[in-house]
Amino acid sequence: MADLEILFADSIWTGNKIPKGQQCNKFGGNAETPKLVVKNIPARTNALIMEFSDRSYQPMNSGGHGKIGYNITPGIQQVTIPSVPGHTFDLPKGFFLVSAHKGSNWDKAGAYMPPCSGGKGYLYVVKVKAVYNAPKGKESQLLGEAELTLGTY
């Protein structure tokens, strides 16, 4: 399995603190996922899956802040994944929902819930998985993965 390389494509993201305004609606944000550069993508990859998690709060860990897929052309070794708005199921072209965030009783429902701990210093991460997303009836395959620290909030 390949080790992907993930970098922020926007300088407001540093991996230290969640940038101002990039928290959930409940705490005054109007956030979106960070733009990500993904490198070292295996040749058969036709989708990248982003799993957003709160490592400090177990119910929102393991993709609890949403799992979103992004279709890519096989053979591309590097791609920049555009931002996806939070608190909506209306995803931009090329994206698909894997599973909605698990905090709809805490803040507005949607595919992605931005950091929403109220500034308690919780740790947020994104795991990106390179997959062969097989047609219905066939078996999909995990080809590579890596994790990037988004920051604390």
C-alpha positions in Angstrom: 0.0 0.0 0.0 1.3 3.4 -0.9 2.1 6.2 1.5 0.4 9.3 0.2 1.8 12.8 0.8 -0.8 15.4 1.8 -0.1 19.1 2.0 -2.3 22.2 2.5 -2.9 24.2 -0.7 -3.9 27.3 1.2 -1.5 29.2 3.5 -4.1 30.0 6.2 -3.9 26.3 7.2 -0.7 25.4 9.1 -1.6 22.3 11.1 -1.3 24.2 14.4 -4.5 26.1 15.2 -7.7 25.9 13.1 -7.8 29.2 11.2 -10.3 31.9 12.3 -13.7 31.4 10.7 -13.0 27.7 9.9 -15.0 26.4 12.8 -18.7 25.2 12.7 -21.7 27.5 12.4 -22.6 27.0 16.1 -19.4 28.9 17.1 -19.6 31.6 14.4 -17.8 30.0 11.5 -18.7 29.7 7.9 -16.2 27.0 7.1 -15.2 24.7 4.3 -12.7 21.8 4.1 -9.1 22.9 3.4 -7.8 22.6 -0.2 -5.4 19.7 -0.2 -2.6 18.7 -2.4 -2.2 14.9 -2.6 0.9 13.3 -4.0 2.2 9.8 -4.6 -1.2 8.6 -5.8 -1.1 4.9 -7.0 -1.9 4.4 -10.7 -5.2 2.5 -10.3 -6.7 5.2 -8.0 -10.0 6.6 -9.3 -11.2 8.3 -6.1 -9.7 9.9 -3.0 -11.7 9.5 0.2 -11.3 12.2 2.9 -12.3 11.2 6.5 -12.5 14.2 8.9 -12.1 13.4 12.6 -11.9 14.9 16.0 -9.2 12.8 17.8 -10.1 14.3 21.2 -13.8 13.3 21.2 -14.3 9.7 20.5 -17.9 9.9 19.1 -16.6 12.2 16.3 -13.4 10.3 15.7 -12.9 7.8 12.7 -14.5 10.1 10.2 -17.2 11.5 12.5 -16.9 14.9 10.9 -17.8 13.4 7.5 -16.4 11.2 4.8 -16.3 12.7 1.3 -15.0 11.2 -1.9 -13.4 13.0 -4.8 -13.3 11.3 -8.3 -10.0 11.5 -10.1 -8.6 10.1 -13.4 -6.5 6.9 -12.9 -2.8 7.5 -13.6 -2.7 11.0 -12.1 0.1 11.0 -9.5 -0.7 14.4 -7.9 -4.0 16.4 -7.5 -5.3 19.4 -5.6 -8.6 18.6 -4.0 -10.8 21.8 -3.9 -12.6 22.9 -0.8 -16.1 21.6 0.1 -18.5 23.8 2.1 -19.5 22.7 5.5 -23.1 22.1 6.7 -24.5 21.0 3.4 -25.2 18.0 1.3 -24.9 20.0 -1.9 -21.4 18.9 -3.0 -19.4 20.5 -5.8 -19.0 18.5 -9.1 -16.6 15.6 -8.8 -17.4 15.0 -5.1 -19.6 12.3 -3.6 -20.9 11.6 -0.1 -19.5 8.5 1.6 -21.1 9.3 5.0 -22.5 12.4 6.6 -21.0 13.9 9.7 -22.3 12.4 13.0 -23.0 15.7 14.8 -26.3 16.8 13.3 -27.9 17.0 16.8 -25.1 19.4 17.8 -24.9 21.6 14.7 -26.4 21.8 11.2 -26.5 18.5 9.2 -24.3 18.0 6.2 -21.5 16.0 4.6 -18.8 17.9 6.5 -18.9 19.5 10.0 -16.0 21.9 10.6 -14.3 21.8 14.0 -16.9 22.3 16.6 -15.5 21.9 20.1 -16.0 25.6 21.1 -12.2 26.3 21.4 -11.4 23.6 24.0 -8.2 22.6 22.2 -9.5 19.5 20.5 -7.3 17.9 17.8 -8.7 17.7 14.3 -7.3 15.5 11.4 -8.1 14.3 7.9 -7.2 10.9 6.7 -7.0 10.6 2.9 -7.4 7.2 1.2 -6.6 6.4 -2.4 -9.0 3.8 -3.6 -10.1 1.9 -6.6 -13.8 2.6 -6.4 -15.2 -0.5 -8.2 -18.4 -0.6 -10.2 -21.5 -2.0 -8.3 -21.1 -5.7 -7.7 -17.3 -5.6 -7.8 -14.8 -5.2 -5.0 -13.3 -1.8 -4.3 -9.7 -1.7 -3.1 -7.6 0.5 -0.7 -4.4 1.5 -2.5 -2.8 4.1 -0.2 -3.4 6.4 2.7 -2.0 9.2 4.9 -3.2 11.5 7.6 -2.7 15.2 8.0 -3.2 17.3 11.2 -5.7 20.1 10.5 -5.0 21.7 13.9 -6.6 22.3 17.3 -9.7 24.3 18.2 
